[in-house]
Amino acid sequence: MFSRHKKGEMEIDIMLDEPLTNDSCTKVVIELVKYILYQKQQIPFAYEALARFQTSVKATDRNAVSFKTLSSMLKDVSDQLFSQFFLKGCDVKEVAILLGPTILSPKLCIAIEFPSYILNSKQHKEYQHSSRKPLLKLMRSLLECDEFQEAMNIPLSMTNMFIMLKKNDGNSASDFFLPKPQYILPTQQSTSCFRIKLGQSDQVNIECNCESLVAVYHDSFKIQLEDEDNVQYRQYNSSNQSLYQWYQSKQIIKGFKFHT
C-alpha cells in the first residue's frame, strides 16, 4: 500500500470498493483540503467545528468573517472542480494540493491520481454511489501511513494553498484554471511529497445498474456533458501523456488565526 519512489515521493495506493463519480471525486479533494488545513495549523479548529461555531456568534465577529471568507473560497474551488469532472472533452488525470509560498517552492505537495478508466467514463450516478465509502477508505489509509501522519504533525506557519489540475482539455481556456504548460511537481528535499493513487477492482461494477438509469445533473452547471449513448470506458496510455498539462486554480486558499 505504501512505497517510496526514487524521487522521494511517497506513494499511497488505495483500492476503492465503491465506484467514483464526478461528485465523489470532487468531495475526495475538498475533504482532503479541509483535513490538511487543520492538520498543518492553517485553521484553528477542524473545519466542521468552525462551521458550527460561526452559527453561534454574531456575523460581525472577526472569526465568523474569516470563516465565511474561507468557506466561500472552498465553495468556489469545489464548484469549479466539479464542473471540470463533468465537462465533455476534459479528462482530469490528477489533482495536486500544494501548501507553501508559491507553486514552485511548496512545503507540502499531495497529488491525487485518479484511475484511468474513469477519466472519460461518466456513467456512474452520484445518487446511486455515495461518496462516503471512498472518503472513509481514503482517510483510513492516510491515518495508517506513518510517513504521511509525520508530515501532517510538522507545524507550518500561515501560508498559501494552491489547487492544481493535470488534464487533457479540448475546450476553450477556462477563466478559473489557468494553464501552466511547463510546470512539473516539485521534487526538492525541502518539500514533503505524497502521491495518492486511487484504484478500483473489476468487481466494483458487477452489481451496478447506473447505465440503465436516467441521469440527474446539477442544475447550477450549464456545461456540455458527455452524450449518454456514447459513454464508454476509454483508457489513456503512455503515448498520450504529452496531451496532459497542469492548470492552476486562480483561487488561492488562505487560512486564518483565531481572534480572541
N, C-alpha and C positions, 0 to 999 in steps of 0.2 A: 504493500500500500504506500509506503514511504521510500523514497530513494533520492540520493544526492547526485545531481547532474554534474558533469565535468566542469561546467562553467560556474559552479557554486550555487546553482538554482535547485532548491528543494522541490521535488515532485511529490504531489499527494494524489494518488489515484483513488477515485470514489466511484464505485459501481452502484448505480441507482436502480431501485426496483419499482419505479413509477415513471411513466413517460413524461418527458419535459415538454411543456407547452410554451408558447411565446410569453404568456403571463408568468409562468413559474421561472423561466429564465431571468426575467426582469426582477422578480422578487428575490431570487437567489443572490443577485448582485446587490440590490438595495439593502437587504438584511445583513449581508456581509459588511457593507459600508457602515451601517449603524454599529455593528459589533466592533469594528476596527476603531471607529471614532471614540467609543467609550474605553476600549482596552488601551489605546495609545494616549489617553488623557486629553483628547481634543474636546470632549464634552464632560461636564461634571458628574453626571449620572447616566445610567443606561437610558437609551432613547425613550423606551416605553414609560419609564419613571418620570422623565421630563415632560412627556405628553400629559400624564396625569397631574403633575404638579402645576402646569400652566393653566389648568382649568380651575384651580382653587385660588388663584391670585388675580389681582387687577390687571387689566390689559395693558396698563401703562407701566407695570413693573418691568425693570430692566431685564430680568431673566426671562420673563414672558415674551418681551420684544425680541430678545436674542434667539429664543427657541422658535418663534414664529418665522424669523428670517431663515434659520437652518431648515425648518420644515418645508418652507417654500422652495429652497434650493433643492432639497431631496425630491420633492414632488416634480419639479421641473425636469431634473435628470431622469427620474423614473418614467415620466410620460414620454420623453423623447427617446429613451432607450426602448421602451415598449413599442413605439412606432417603428423603430428600426427592425425589430424582430418580425413585425407584421408586413413590412414593405416588400412588395414584389420586386424581384431583381436585386435584393440586398441580402447578402449572406454574411452573417456575423459569425466569425470564427472564434474570436477571443474578446474578452473584456479585461482590461487591466486597471487596477486601483493603485494609484501612486500617492505616497504621502511624503511630502518634502517641499523645499522652497520652489523647485522647478521640476519639469518632467525629465530634465537631463541629470539632475542631482537629487533624486529622492532618497529618503532614508529607508523606505519600505516599498516593495513592489510585489503585488499579488496579481498574477494572471489567472483568469478562469478560462479554461479551454473547453468549448462545447463540442459534443460528438458530431462528427462529420455528417452523419445520417439525419440530423435534424436541421441542418443549415437551410435547406430548401424545402423540407417537408413540413407543411403546416396543417397536417391532417388531424392532429390531436387537439381536442377541445378542452378549454380550461374548466368548463363546468362538469366535465367527466373525470378530470385528473387534478386533484388538489395539489397545491404547491407545498403543502405541509410535510409530506413524506420526504421529498428531495431536500427541503430545508433541514429537517431533523437529521437526515443522513449526512448532510454537509457538516453541520455543527458538531455532530458526534465524532466525525472523522477528524475535524480540526482540533477538538479537545483531546483526542488520543495521540496527536502528533506533538511530541515533546519539543521539537525544534520550533514549531510554529508557536506554541504557547510561550516558549522562552523569548521569542521575538516580540510577542504581544506584551510581555511583562517588562520590557525595557521602556522606561518613561521617555516621552518625546515632548519637547516644548511646542507651543502653538505654532502650527504651520498650515500648509495648503494641502488639499486633497484633489487629485485630478482623476477623471474617468476617461479612459482611452478605449476605442473600439478598433479591432482589426477586422476589416471586412472587405468583401468584393461587392462593389455597388455600381450598378449601371445607370443609376438615376442622376438627375442634376444635383449639383453640390448642395449639401444641407446647410441651413443657416445656423444650426446648433453644433454639429460635429464637423470640425474644421480639419481638412486633410493635412497629414504630416508624412509625405511620401518617403522621406529619407530617415524617418525615425526608427530606431530599434530599442528594445527594452534594455535598461542598464544592467550591467553585469559586474560593476566595480565592487570591491570588497567592502566598501563603506555602506552598501545597500543590502538589506536583507531581502532576498528574492525567493518567492514561492510560486509554483505553478500547480494549480488545482485542475486536474484532468477528470472531467465528468464523463461517465460512460453508462451504457445500458446493455443488459443482456438481451439475447433474442427472445427470451421467454416473456419479456415485458408486454409485447403486443399480442400474445396469444388470445387473451380474452377481451381485447379492446374492440369496440364496435363504433369508434368515432367516425369512421369513413361513411357509415350509413346514417349519421345524424345530420340534422340541419344546423349549420353554423350560426352562432350568435356572436357578433363582434361589438366592440365598444363603439357607441355612437359618437364619442368625442373625437374619433380619428377619421378624417376624410382622406384616406390614403388608398393607394392602388394595392389590392390584395391579390394573392395567388388565385388563379382560376381553379375552383374546387374539382372540376372534372379532369384537370391535368396534374393534380398534385401527385407526386411520387417521390420515392427515395432517390436522391442524387448525391453521390459522394464526390468530394473533391479529391484530387490526388496531387502528388508532388509536382507534377508538371504545371499545375495551376497556381502554385504558391506565389508567383510573381504578380498575380492579379489581386492579391490581398495587400492592403496597406493600412497603416494606423491613422486614426482620426482622433482628435482631441475635443472633448466637450468644452464649450466656451464658458460653461458654468463651473467656477472653482468653488468647491465646498470648503467652508471655513467653520470651525467650531467656536466655542466661547467659554470663558471662565464664569464661575458662579459669583454673582454680586450679592454680598450680604448687606 
